[in-house]
Amino acid sequence: MKPIAFDREKLTVNLAKLKKGGENFEVIINPDRIIEYKKKKIEDVREVIMYEKIFYDAKKGLEASHDHMVTLFETADPIKVAKIILEDGEIQFTQEYREQKRKEKFNKITDILVRNAVDPRTNLPHPRTRIEAALEEAKIKVDDLKDAEDHIQDIVHKLMPILPIKFSIKELQIRIMPLYASKAHPIVTRYGKLMSDNWQSDGSWVCNVEIPAGLQHDFFDALNKLTHGSVESKVIRERS
């Protein structure tokens, strides 16, 4: 195993790690790109890894053994091995990156709640400071690989015993053209709860989805970006 020389600032790195056959295998990753990769927004492993090399100990610059890779992965091709590590391994972000992203995520979650949640007793918005205090009391944790929107439904449920809160909910019917239908499903389930869906004879996808009313704008922005504005929709019902 030969070492690669890293600058001191490179010693803290974001990694994907896999233990196989008692050996460690690591790749150094771009943290923003791995999130996109896990969400199937990008497919090329080369866009995710910082070096086309497999390491035994990336922080020390020690490369994995060629023979061990051939034995355990049946290939020493770094791209093929990296793909297996990205798919099956553990993602480890640096503390600095995690703290930065969690702060950004909590700010966005708080923004969403301030814009969209009300006190059901008064139908008035909660002050930002009250929502921030409730989030802290509820000990809300966020997933490093999920966006702020992915957490909202679970967070509202956890806040209810602490803070009287409700969202206005809309049920929408969406029709996606055949060209984009297969890629629309993760967007729909990211923003709301899929109530029903069916495939039409022409290959288009029709579904009913419940989403917080305040996320409707972001929801359609995402769908319009995917479909270039060809999505069809209508409001079925709205409730609080």
Buried (B, 14 or more C-beta within 10 A) or exposed (E): EEEBEBEEEBEEBBBBBBEBEEBBBBBBBBBEBBBBBBBEEBEEBEEBBBBEBBBBEBBEBBBBBEEBBEEBBEEBBBEBBBBBBBEEBEBBBEEEBBEEBBEEBBEBBBBBBBEBBBBEEEEEBBEEEBBBBBBEEBEBEBEBEBBBBBBBBEBBEBBBEEBBBBBBBBBBBBBBBEEBBEEBBBBBEBBBEEEEBEEEEEEBBBBBBBBBBBBBEBBBEBBEEBBEEEBEBEEEEEEE
